[in-house]
Amino acid sequence: MKKPSIRYLVASPYGDVPVDDEKLDFPLEADPLKTPYRVYFRSISDFLLGNNCMPLLHSLNTAPGAEIQPHDIEEIVVRTEKHGALYHPASIEVVCRENRRKFGLNVAVTDTGKDFLKREFTLLTMLHKKFSLPYIPAPYFLDEPDSMVFLIEEWFEGYHEFHIADTEDGGQKLKLWEYGKGDRFLSPEESAEIYRQASRILTLYYDIQRFRLIYPWHHAAGDFVVKIPDGKGTEVRLTTVRGYEPFLGAAEDMVHPTLALFYFLLHLSIQMRLDKLDGVGDTAWADDGCVDATLTGFFHGLDSRKDFRECCGSAAEFLNLLRSFGREDLKTTFRTVAAQFEQTKDFPVIEKNLEDHIGRFFLTLQNFP
């Protein structure tokens, strides 16, 4: 059987760029093994076409009613995307006779990256089964041929990274990296909606009984992405789940779920403000509007959790409990939570801004609708 053709492209903010043959022997960005792009693309090709295109067929036929056969696949377009410390992601566009479908392909080449990617497949599978929510990628196929691990998963089409960036007037705003169109600064309302939805997503996936949360994640890594179609509202998604463990190592039989949730919220309020300038520069700290949006998203998520109501009462009751804490009480607990960041490069910025952050958090709680 004739194999489908494969094209290789490089995604950029201003559109796809054909692969430069003269640069194929350059190493992958952020790869300590210095794996050449030539090996990277060849390994992807071998994986996708192996066993009569079985990885692709398995993924394509997850759609209801799909019955794609090898001869239906006419072309595969591989776009290398932004590289990270653990993975070297690509998007895979499969062109069939009657339609086309796009997937994400995470590729891990180091031992650490491979371990994380295998764990991510397990966590994504578990979280989809446990919560049945659409905010993280659906995992389709994992394999480890030769020396790399490959994970085919759902691709969030039309979603893009966003990062805090300097403005011409000396301020800072969120900037959307809209691949194919360039980038643009977001309005305060758009920024708040992103933070609100991201906080709601993390709250929806929080394990109320066992205190597990999706973590680590970071805005600087582009873990959250957003789609802002003209006039159709904002949609946020989380692209990765690298861990899902109890916060602060809390034991189920030692901590009440309400107290664990309180710590989760304080940690969320700090983490949501952290980014790096343009995604790669110095640690950046989101403005105070992020605190308001985080609390709004948290309570929106909590209010829809039946298991929370059965365990701890209503979201309104939990809000009243939080309002009962004085500013000094919050300071004591916040410092305990902030200490969890001491070994990170973000800690000096957290320490510098913590007092003001606590003040804003306290005022927002007291005036929360």
Number of C-alpha atoms within 10 A of each C-alpha: 6 7 13 18 13 15 15 18 18 17 20 18 13 13 14 15 13 12 16 10 9 7 11 15 14 12 17 19 15 14 18 11 10 13 17 16 19 15 14 19 18 11 17 19 18 13 21 20 19 13 9 14 19 16 20 24 20 15 18 20 14 11 10 7 7 10 12 17 15 17 14 15 21 16 17 23 17 24 24 23 17 15 17 16 14 20 23 22 20 25 24 23 19 20 18 18 11 7 9 14 14 19 25 25 26 20 24 26 20 19 13 12 19 20 13 18 24 18 16 19 22 14 19 22 15 12 17 17 10 11 12 10 14 11 19 22 23 20 22 21 17 18 13 14 13 9 11 18 22 26 23 27 24 19 21 21 11 12 21 20 20 28 24 28 20 15 12 7 6 6 8 17 19 25 21 24 22 21 17 12 11 12 16 13 19 16 12 14 10 15 22 23 21 27 25 25 24 26 25 24 23 20 24 22 22 22 21 22 16 17 25 20 20 21 15 13 18 16 19 22 18 20 16 24 21 23 20 17 11 7 6 8 10 15 16 23 21 19 21 20 23 17 17 20 16 21 19 14 9 16 13 14 8 7 12 16 20 18 11 21 20 15 19 21 19 20 18 20 23 23 20 21 22 21 26 20 20 19 19 11 12 14 19 22 21 21 16 15 16 23 26 21 24 27 23 23 25 24 20 19 21 21 15 14 17 11 13 19 15 9 13 14 13 16 19 13 12 17 15 12 12 15 17 11 14 10 14 11 10 17 18 10 13 20 15 15 20 17 12 12 17 13 8 8 11 18 18 13 14 22 15 10 13 18 14 11 21 21 14 16 20 21 14 19 20 15 8 12 8
